[in-house]
Amino acid sequence: MMSGVHYDRVVVSISGAYTKSVDSIGVVNIPNHEIGIKEIHRAVSTAKILPIYQVVMKLSMFCLIILRLMILNMLMILLGMSGNRLEVSTHIVISQESHIKNLKKAVELADLRVDNIVLSGYASAIACLDDSEKELGAVLIDMGGAICDMVVHTGNSIRYNDCLAN
């Protein structure tokens, strides 16, 4: 490397032009159990996509906990509560497996290892939005030469993403 710093692992962003997003629901039973991070991750992992696609990111939008009635709330409020069933609404960013494989192969040809792949709009949101903007809501538009990525961020989650490409 020209800077004298050697990197061997990278986080790669993928444009919205090569992704689709779907909203899906994951459900797990937790009979008389306290809700912890493990149960939330289990619920998120049950959200389904089409088999020809590969998940780039799963983003939890909100959860429903069913005690005797359904309570709509944010993830962190659920920790430590008890219930019988946990339902998680997720915003899943997917890409065709061939796109992911080609991206990883290109990075490996540069003698680097891919640690993670994230949506470019998500990476831009991390860099540009502060915590209050993520919580209260913001539309972030990343305008490039040929591609314009957009993410709608509210409640500390991406609710919608899209891309305009030539």
C-alpha positions in Angstrom: 0.0 0.0 0.0 1.2 3.5 -0.8 0.4 4.8 2.7 2.7 2.2 4.3 -0.3 0.7 6.1 -1.2 -2.9 5.2 -4.8 -4.0 5.2 -5.9 -7.6 4.8 -9.6 -7.4 5.6 -12.3 -5.0 4.4 -16.0 -4.1 4.7 -17.4 -3.7 1.2 -20.5 -1.7 0.4 -22.8 -2.8 -2.4 -24.9 -0.3 -4.3 -28.7 -0.4 -4.3 -28.5 -1.0 -8.0 -27.5 -4.6 -7.3 -29.9 -5.1 -4.4 -33.6 -5.4 -3.6 -35.3 -4.9 -0.3 -38.2 -6.8 1.1 -40.1 -6.5 4.4 -40.6 -9.8 6.1 -41.7 -11.1 9.5 -39.9 -13.6 11.7 -41.7 -15.4 14.5 -40.5 -17.6 17.4 -42.3 -19.1 20.3 -40.7 -18.4 23.7 -43.0 -20.2 26.2 -42.8 -18.4 29.5 -39.3 -17.2 28.7 -37.6 -13.9 29.3 -36.7 -12.1 26.0 -33.0 -11.7 25.5 -30.8 -10.9 22.6 -30.7 -14.6 21.6 -34.5 -14.7 21.2 -34.5 -11.5 19.1 -31.7 -12.9 16.9 -33.7 -16.2 16.5 -36.8 -14.3 15.5 -34.9 -12.1 12.9 -33.3 -15.3 11.5 -36.7 -16.8 10.7 -37.6 -14.0 8.3 -37.7 -15.5 4.9 -36.5 -14.6 1.4 -36.5 -16.2 -2.1 -33.9 -18.9 -2.5 -32.1 -17.4 -5.5 -31.1 -14.4 -3.4 -28.5 -13.9 -0.7 -29.1 -11.8 2.3 -26.9 -8.7 2.4 -28.4 -7.2 5.6 -31.3 -7.9 7.9 -32.5 -4.8 9.8 -35.0 -5.2 12.6 -37.6 -2.5 12.3 -39.8 -3.3 15.3 -41.0 -6.2 17.3 -44.3 -7.4 18.6 -44.4 -9.2 21.9 -47.5 -11.2 22.7 -48.3 -11.5 26.4 -52.1 -11.4 26.7 -52.3 -8.6 24.2 -50.0 -7.4 21.4 -47.7 -4.5 22.4 -45.8 -2.7 19.6 -42.4 -1.5 20.8 -38.7 -1.0 20.0 -36.2 -3.9 20.4 -34.4 -2.6 23.4 -37.6 -2.2 25.4 -38.3 -5.9 24.9 -35.2 -7.1 26.7 -36.0 -8.7 30.0 -39.8 -8.9 29.3 -41.6 -12.2 29.3 -43.9 -13.5 26.7 -45.1 -16.6 24.7 -44.3 -15.4 21.2 -41.9 -12.9 19.6 -42.7 -11.4 16.2 -40.1 -9.3 14.5 -40.7 -7.1 11.4 -37.5 -6.9 9.4 -36.3 -4.9 6.4 -34.1 -7.4 4.5 -31.6 -6.2 1.8 -31.0 -9.0 -0.7 -28.8 -9.4 -3.8 -28.5 -12.2 -6.3 -25.8 -14.7 -5.2 -23.8 -14.2 -8.4 -23.4 -10.4 -7.6 -22.1 -11.2 -4.1 -19.7 -13.9 -5.4 -18.4 -11.6 -8.1 -17.9 -8.8 -5.6 -16.0 -11.1 -3.2 -13.9 -12.5 -6.0 -12.8 -9.0 -7.2 -11.8 -8.1 -3.6 -9.9 -11.4 -3.2 -8.0 -10.7 -6.4 -6.6 -7.6 -4.6 -5.3 -10.0 -1.8 -8.0 -8.8 0.6 -10.6 -10.7 2.6 -14.2 -9.5 2.8 -15.3 -9.2 6.5 -18.7 -8.0 5.7 -20.9 -6.6 2.9 -23.3 -3.7 3.7 -25.7 -1.6 1.7 -23.9 1.6 0.5 -26.8 3.7 1.7 -26.4 2.2 5.2 -22.7 2.9 5.2 -23.5 6.5 4.1 -26.0 6.8 6.9 -23.4 5.7 9.5 -21.0 8.3 8.2 -23.5 11.2 7.7 -26.4 11.0 10.2 -26.1 11.6 13.9 -28.1 9.6 16.5 -31.0 12.1 16.7 -31.4 12.1 12.9 -31.5 8.3 12.8 -34.1 8.2 15.6 -36.3 11.1 14.5 -36.1 10.3 10.8 -34.1 11.4 7.7 -33.9 10.7 4.0 -30.3 10.3 2.9 -29.5 10.6 -0.8 -26.1 9.6 -2.0 -25.6 11.1 -5.4 -22.8 9.7 -7.6 -21.9 9.9 -11.3 -24.2 7.1 -12.5 -26.0 5.9 -9.4 -28.2 7.7 -6.8 -28.8 5.7 -3.6 -31.5 6.6 -1.1 -32.4 5.4 2.3 -35.2 6.4 4.7 -34.0 6.2 8.3 -36.4 6.4 11.2 -36.6 4.9 14.7 -32.9 3.9 14.4 -33.6 1.6 11.4 -33.7 1.8 7.7 -37.3 1.6 6.7 -36.9 1.9 2.9 -34.1 1.9 0.4 -34.0 2.4 -3.4 -31.6 3.4 -6.2 -31.8 5.3 -9.4 -29.2 4.1 -12.0 -28.5 4.8 -15.6 
